[in-house]
Structure formats: C-alpha cells, structure tokens
Amino acid sequence: MLNKIISEHHIQQAKKLIEKYDKIVIVTHVSPDGDAIGSSLAMYHFLLELGKSVNVLVPNNFPGFLKWMSGAKDIVVGEWKPALADELIQSAELIFCLDFNIPKRSGDLGARVEKSSAKKIMIDHHPEPGDFCDITISHPEISSTSELIFRFICRMGMFDDFTRTCAECIYTGMMTDTGSFTYNSNDPHIYYIISELLEKGMDKDVVYDRVYNHCSEGKLRLQGYVLYEKMKIYERYHAALIVLSHEEQQRFQWKRGDTEGLVNMPLSIDGIYFSVFIREEENMIKLSFRSKGAFPSNQFASDVFQGGGHLNASGGEFYGTLDEAVAKFETALLNYKGLADEK
C-alpha cells in the first residue's frame, strides 16, 4: 500500500480546479531533464484522458533521448516559438508548474507564468518552494517529481485513468532522476510504484534502452575524451572536477543531453565523494554537483554559486569566464569545511 504523502486538503483543492477548467498549460524548468519531461508528459496524457485541452511548454530544447515519448513532438519550446508560448500562457485557465520551485528556474517562461491570471498548481520535489502558486505540493523527500505525479493521480482516485503511455513517462522521470535507481532510491514505496507501472503494461527494459542506448558516436567519443583528458582529481579533498569548453563541445558535435550523467562518473572512483562538472555555454557557465553520503552538494552549490537542489544532486550558474568559474570552485573547495574528513 502506498503511503499518503500529499495532504487531502491539497488533493481536493486541485481536483476542484481540474474539474472547473478546460484550458490547461504545463510548464517546467530550463534545460528540461528526464524528470521534467517525464512528469510533464505524464500529466499531459492524464489530462487528455479527462478531455481537457492541454499544452506542454518548455523554456528551451530538451535531449533527443527523451523525444521518443508519446506527446514529445507536441511540446512547445519557448525559445523557438515565443509568440505561441505567450499566447498559450495568456489564454490558460490553469497552469501546472512541474519540477521547479521558483519562477526563475523556468527562465523567460517563469515571469510570464507568475504574471498570468490563471490558477496555478506547483508539483515539485526541490527544497524551499516559492510562494507564487495557488496550490503548492512540494515534497523534497520524494525522489522525483514524476513519482509525485503518480501519487497525485492515485490520491485523486483516478488510477484507472492511468494509461501505459502515462506509465512510461512516469518511469522515465523516476529512472533518470535517481541514476537508474542508484541514489535517492531507498524508499520501498518507489518499487511499489514501479510494480504498479508494470501492471499498466509498461516495459521497463524498453524504456531504459530508449533512454540510454541510443546515443550518437560523438557522444560516446566525448565521454571517453572527458574521462581521459578532462577529469581532475583532488585526492586530499576526495573531490573530482570535469571542465568542458564551448570549443570542445563543438569538436564532438555536442547536442543537448550529450553530457547527461558525466558528473556522476567520477563518484565510481574509490574515495571520491564529491564531483563537479563545469560546462561553458554561450552566455553563462553551467555547473552540476553530485555527492555521496552526507556531503551536502546543495549547500556547496548555494554557498559558492547561488545554486541549489538536493543533498546529493544540485546545480548552479556562473556569469564570467570558464577559468574564473574553475578558480572560484577550487578556492571554495580548499576552504570548505568537512569534505576532506568525509568518509
């Protein structure tokens, strides 16, 4: 039996809004990952089954390994179609904010959503949610927003409206946000949910294959290059760093999603508890942080790069040069208390 995480009050509030409104928009965060797309498409298919008019909006493009999911081709990418994104937000009666906790995490779409007169429901698992939605369903203790979507649908008593397609999307989000259930995945309820998804006819092996086994030659060569040439170990501090410039990405015909998971790889080295990946974009530096055990990657991200996230998985941004970002990281690492003693 699944424990009841989401309050009955929030369930009844949300249910009334879904019953009342027909024009619904689903919005997620910048650089959408598997959980963002999985949770959004799961909610999309669920609402379509209820006869609603639904659109999914993302701020920018998402990885090709997620585009096999049913409904992915109908997602509106804000940076490609800003006028359409504006129109959809302005005409929406109800907006679901999925997998982000504050408007700025959704880029340009966030400000538009915040100004919209539509009712808003947040479903998210990141700490410290902002106060910009009418209903805030926030549970940082849950491994993924996709898991929360499953729980949300079940708590409304609508599991029968759950399709195989919806199950595939949920599983994709749960799988990718836990590193194929290798971290943040000790809760036995996760595996109860998986069994229920399988009952819907989902083939988890097929989902895994579509996500992880359909990469380009360039992506595979990039991974080898990064591990051999670009990984730096700070043995005294049990830390690792990978840095990738814009030119290096072009050399390997980088596409969005090609560097997904690279930050986790150094954690397989014995004695490494903290891994950082710094990637140069056109207008900013993107940082990903991963850790093992009790070391708070989210606190490091917040203290040094105004980022945030979960204990063992977080991110941040830096506006400056790649060398400046690396220098800032190294200075902080040398002064950060506790990491060298992490066992």
C-alpha positions as CSV (number, residue, x, y, z in Angstrom):
1,M,0.0,0.0,0.0
2,L,1.3,3.5,-0.9
3,N,1.7,5.9,1.9
4,K,-0.3,9.2,1.7
5,I,2.3,11.9,1.3
6,I,0.1,14.6,-0.3
7,S,-2.4,16.2,2.0
8,E,-6.1,15.5,1.4
9,H,-6.7,19.3,1.5
10,H,-4.3,19.8,-1.5
11,I,-5.8,16.9,-3.3
12,Q,-9.4,18.2,-3.0
13,Q,-8.3,21.8,-3.9
14,A,-6.5,20.5,-7.1
15,K,-9.3,18.2,-8.0
16,K,-11.8,21.1,-8.0
17,L,-9.6,23.2,-10.2
18,I,-9.1,20.4,-12.7
19,E,-12.8,19.8,-12.8
20,K,-13.6,23.5,-13.3
21,Y,-11.1,24.5,-16.0
22,D,-10.5,23.1,-19.5
23,K,-7.6,25.2,-20.9
24,I,-4.6,23.9,-19.1
25,V,-0.9,24.6,-19.6
26,I,2.0,22.6,-18.1
27,V,5.4,24.4,-17.7
28,T,8.7,23.0,-16.5
29,H,12.3,24.3,-16.0
30,V,15.1,25.4,-18.2
31,S,17.2,22.7,-19.8
32,P,14.5,20.1,-19.2
33,D,15.8,16.7,-18.0
34,G,14.1,13.3,-17.8
35,D,12.1,14.1,-14.7
36,A,10.9,17.4,-16.1
37,I,9.8,15.9,-19.4
38,G,8.5,12.7,-17.9
39,S,6.4,14.4,-15.3
40,S,5.0,16.9,-17.8
41,L,4.1,14.4,-20.4
42,A,2.6,12.1,-17.8
43,M,0.3,14.9,-16.6
44,Y,-0.4,15.8,-20.2
45,H,-1.6,12.4,-21.1
46,F,-3.6,12.1,-17.9
47,L,-5.4,15.4,-18.5
48,L,-6.1,14.5,-22.1
49,E,-7.8,11.3,-20.9
50,L,-10.1,13.7,-18.9
51,G,-11.0,15.5,-22.0
52,K,-9.0,18.7,-21.3
53,S,-7.3,21.0,-23.8
54,V,-3.6,20.7,-22.7
55,N,-0.3,22.1,-23.9
56,V,3.2,21.5,-22.5
57,L,5.7,24.4,-22.6
58,V,9.4,24.2,-22.0
59,P,11.8,27.2,-22.0
60,N,14.4,25.6,-24.3
61,N,15.1,22.4,-26.2
62,F,15.4,19.0,-24.4
63,P,17.6,16.0,-25.1
64,G,16.9,13.8,-28.1
65,F,16.9,10.6,-25.9
66,L,13.6,11.9,-24.4
67,K,11.9,12.6,-27.7
68,W,10.7,9.0,-28.2
69,M,8.0,9.6,-25.6
70,S,4.4,10.0,-26.8
71,G,3.5,13.6,-26.9
72,A,7.1,14.9,-27.1
73,K,6.6,16.2,-30.6
74,D,3.8,18.4,-29.4
75,I,5.8,20.2,-26.7
76,V,6.1,23.9,-27.4
77,V,9.7,25.1,-27.0
78,G,9.6,28.7,-25.8
79,E,12.9,29.9,-27.3
80,W,11.7,28.6,-30.7
81,K,8.1,29.8,-30.5
82,P,7.9,32.7,-28.1
83,A,4.8,34.2,-29.5
84,L,2.9,30.9,-29.2
85,A,4.2,30.4,-25.7
86,D,2.9,33.8,-24.7
87,E,-0.4,33.1,-26.3
88,L,-0.9,29.8,-24.5
89,I,0.1,31.2,-21.1
90,Q,-2.2,34.2,-21.6
91,S,-5.2,32.1,-22.6
92,A,-4.6,29.4,-19.9
93,E,-7.2,28.9,-17.2
94,L,-5.0,26.6,-15.1
95,I,-1.2,26.2,-15.1
96,F,0.8,23.3,-13.7
97,C,4.3,24.2,-12.6
98,L,6.2,21.0,-12.6
99,D,9.7,20.2,-11.3
100,F,10.7,23.7,-10.4
101,N,10.3,25.7,-7.2
102,I,10.7,29.3,-8.1
103,P,9.8,31.2,-11.4
104,K,13.4,32.0,-12.4
105,R,14.1,28.2,-12.8
106,S,11.7,28.3,-15.8
107,G,13.7,31.1,-17.5
108,D,11.6,33.6,-19.5
109,L,8.5,31.5,-19.1
110,G,8.7,31.9,-15.3
111,A,7.9,35.6,-15.3
112,R,5.1,35.2,-17.7
113,V,3.6,32.4,-15.6
114,E,3.9,34.5,-12.5
115,K,2.0,37.4,-14.1
116,S,-0.7,35.2,-15.5
117,S,-4.2,35.4,-14.0
118,A,-4.6,31.6,-14.4
119,K,-4.8,29.4,-11.3
120,K,-1.5,27.7,-10.6
121,I,-0.6,24.3,-9.1
122,M,3.0,23.5,-8.3
123,I,4.1,19.9,-8.0
124,D,7.8,19.7,-7.2
125,H,10.5,18.0,-5.1
126,H,13.1,20.7,-4.7
127,P,13.7,22.4,-1.4
128,E,12.4,25.9,-0.5
129,P,9.4,26.4,-2.8
130,G,8.5,29.9,-3.7
131,D,5.0,31.4,-2.9
132,F,3.7,32.0,-6.5
133,C,1.1,29.2,-6.9
134,D,-2.4,28.8,-5.6
135,I,-1.6,25.3,-4.6
136,T,1.9,24.2,-3.7
137,I,2.5,20.4,-3.5
138,S,6.2,20.3,-2.5
139,H,7.9,17.2,-1.1
140,P,11.8,17.4,-1.2
141,E,11.9,14.0,0.5
142,I,10.4,12.3,-2.7
143,S,13.0,11.2,-5.3
144,S,11.4,12.8,-8.3
145,T,8.5,15.0,-9.5
146,S,7.4,12.1,-11.7
147,E,6.8,10.0,-8.5
148,L,4.8,12.8,-7.1
149,I,2.6,12.9,-10.3
150,F,1.9,9.2,-9.8
151,R,1.0,9.8,-6.2
152,F,-1.1,12.8,-7.1
153,I,-3.2,10.9,-9.7
154,C,-3.7,8.0,-7.3
155,R,-4.7,10.2,-4.4
156,M,-7.4,11.7,-6.6
157,G,-8.8,8.2,-7.1
158,M,-8.0,8.2,-10.8
159,F,-5.6,5.4,-11.2
160,D,-8.0,3.8,-13.6
161,D,-7.4,6.8,-16.0
162,F,-3.7,6.0,-15.9
163,T,-2.5,4.6,-19.3
164,R,0.5,2.6,-20.4
165,T,1.8,5.8,-22.1
166,C,1.5,7.7,-18.9
167,A,3.3,4.9,-17.0
168,E,6.2,5.1,-19.5
169,C,6.6,8.8,-18.8
170,I,6.5,8.4,-15.1
171,Y,9.1,5.6,-15.1
172,T,11.4,7.7,-17.4
173,G,11.3,10.5,-14.9
174,M,11.8,8.3,-11.8
175,M,14.6,6.3,-13.5
176,T,16.6,9.3,-14.8
177,D,16.3,11.4,-11.5
178,T,17.7,8.5,-9.5
179,G,20.5,7.4,-11.8
180,S,18.6,4.3,-12.7
181,F,17.8,3.8,-9.0
182,T,21.3,4.0,-7.8
183,Y,20.8,7.1,-5.5
184,N,17.9,8.7,-3.6
185,S,16.1,5.5,-4.2
186,N,16.0,3.5,-0.9
187,D,12.3,4.2,-0.2
188,P,10.5,0.9,-0.7
189,H,7.4,2.8,-2.0
190,I,9.4,3.6,-5.1
191,Y,9.4,-0.1,-6.0
192,Y,5.7,-0.5,-5.2
193,I,5.1,2.3,-7.7
194,I,7.2,0.6,-10.3
195,S,5.2,-2.6,-9.9
196,E,2.0,-0.6,-10.4
197,L,3.5,0.9,-13.6
198,L,4.4,-2.6,-14.9
199,E,0.8,-3.6,-14.2
200,K,-0.2,-0.9,-16.8
201,G,1.8,-2.8,-19.4
202,M,5.0,-0.7,-19.4
203,D,8.2,-2.5,-20.4
204,K,10.9,-1.0,-18.2
205,D,13.7,-2.6,-20.3
206,V,12.4,-0.9,-23.4
207,V,12.3,2.4,-21.6
208,Y,15.8,2.0,-20.3
209,D,17.0,1.1,-23.8
210,R,15.4,4.1,-25.4
211,V,16.9,6.5,-22.9
212,Y,20.4,5.1,-22.5
213,N,21.2,3.0,-25.6
214,H,20.6,5.4,-28.5
215,C,23.5,7.8,-28.4
216,S,25.5,9.3,-31.2
217,E,29.1,8.4,-32.0
218,G,30.1,11.9,-31.0
219,K,28.5,11.5,-27.5
220,L,30.4,8.3,-26.9
221,R,33.7,9.7,-28.0
222,L,33.1,12.8,-25.9
223,Q,32.6,10.6,-22.8
224,G,36.0,8.9,-23.4
225,Y,37.7,12.2,-24.0
226,V,36.3,13.8,-20.9
227,L,37.3,10.9,-18.6
228,Y,40.8,10.6,-20.1
229,E,41.7,14.2,-20.7
230,K,39.5,16.4,-18.7
231,M,38.9,14.8,-15.3
232,K,40.9,16.3,-12.4
233,I,41.2,14.6,-9.1
234,Y,41.7,16.5,-5.8
235,E,42.7,13.5,-3.8
236,R,43.2,15.3,-0.5
237,Y,39.6,16.6,-0.7
238,H,38.0,13.5,-2.1
239,A,36.7,15.5,-5.0
240,A,36.8,15.4,-8.8
241,L,36.3,18.1,-11.5
242,I,35.4,17.9,-15.1
243,V,35.6,21.1,-17.2
244,L,34.3,21.3,-20.8
245,S,34.7,24.4,-23.0
246,H,32.4,25.5,-25.8
247,E,35.1,24.7,-28.4
248,E,35.5,21.1,-27.0
249,Q,31.7,20.6,-27.2
250,Q,31.8,21.7,-30.9
251,R,34.6,19.3,-31.6
252,F,32.4,16.4,-30.7
253,Q,29.2,17.8,-32.3
254,W,27.6,18.3,-28.9
255,K,23.9,18.1,-28.7
256,R,21.7,18.8,-25.6
257,G,21.8,15.8,-23.4
258,D,25.2,14.5,-24.6
259,T,26.8,15.4,-21.3
260,E,24.0,14.0,-19.2
261,G,25.4,11.7,-16.4
262,L,29.1,12.7,-16.9
263,V,29.1,14.3,-13.4
264,N,28.2,11.0,-11.8
265,M,31.1,9.0,-13.3
266,P,33.9,10.2,-11.0
267,L,31.9,9.1,-8.0
268,S,32.7,5.5,-9.0
269,I,36.3,6.1,-8.1
270,D,37.1,4.8,-4.6
271,G,37.5,7.7,-2.2
272,I,35.7,10.3,-4.3
273,Y,32.7,11.8,-2.5
274,F,32.1,15.0,-4.5
275,S,32.0,15.5,-8.2
276,V,31.6,18.8,-10.2
277,F,31.0,19.3,-13.9
278,I,31.5,22.8,-15.3
279,R,30.3,23.4,-18.9
280,E,30.7,26.6,-20.9
281,E,27.6,27.9,-22.7
282,E,27.3,30.9,-24.9
283,N,26.1,33.3,-22.2
284,M,26.9,31.5,-18.9
285,I,28.7,28.7,-17.2
286,K,26.6,25.8,-16.1
287,L,27.6,23.7,-13.1
288,S,26.4,20.3,-11.9
289,F,27.2,18.9,-8.5
290,R,26.9,15.3,-7.2
291,S,28.0,13.8,-3.9
292,K,27.9,10.6,-1.9
293,G,27.0,10.1,1.7
294,A,26.3,13.1,3.9
295,F,28.3,15.7,2.0
296,P,25.8,18.5,1.0
297,S,26.3,19.2,-2.6
298,N,23.4,21.6,-2.5
299,Q,24.9,23.6,0.3
300,F,28.2,24.0,-1.7
301,A,26.2,25.0,-4.8
302,S,24.3,27.6,-2.8
303,D,27.2,29.0,-0.9
304,V,29.5,29.3,-3.9
305,F,27.4,29.6,-7.0
306,Q,24.0,30.7,-5.7
307,G,22.6,27.4,-6.9
308,G,20.7,24.7,-5.1
309,G,19.0,21.3,-5.3
310,H,19.2,18.1,-3.3
311,L,21.7,16.8,-0.8
312,N,23.5,14.6,-3.4
313,A,22.4,16.3,-6.7
314,S,22.3,20.0,-7.3
315,G,23.3,22.7,-9.8
316,G,24.3,26.3,-10.3
317,E,25.2,29.1,-12.8
318,F,28.1,31.4,-13.1
319,Y,28.4,34.6,-15.2
320,G,32.0,35.0,-16.1
321,T,34.8,33.1,-17.9
322,L,35.4,29.4,-17.6
323,D,38.8,30.0,-15.9
324,E,37.1,32.2,-13.4
325,A,34.5,29.6,-12.6
326,V,37.2,26.9,-12.1
327,A,39.2,29.3,-9.9
328,K,36.1,30.0,-7.8
329,F,35.4,26.3,-7.4
330,E,39.0,25.5,-6.4
331,T,39.2,28.3,-3.8
332,A,35.9,27.3,-2.3
333,L,37.0,23.6,-2.2
334,L,40.2,24.4,-0.3
335,N,38.2,26.3,2.3
336,Y,35.1,24.2,2.5
337,K,34.9,22.5,5.9
338,G,34.0,18.9,6.2
339,L,34.7,17.5,2.7
340,A,38.3,16.3,3.5
341,D,37.0,14.4,6.5
342,E,34.1,12.8,4.7
343,K,34.4,9.0,5.0
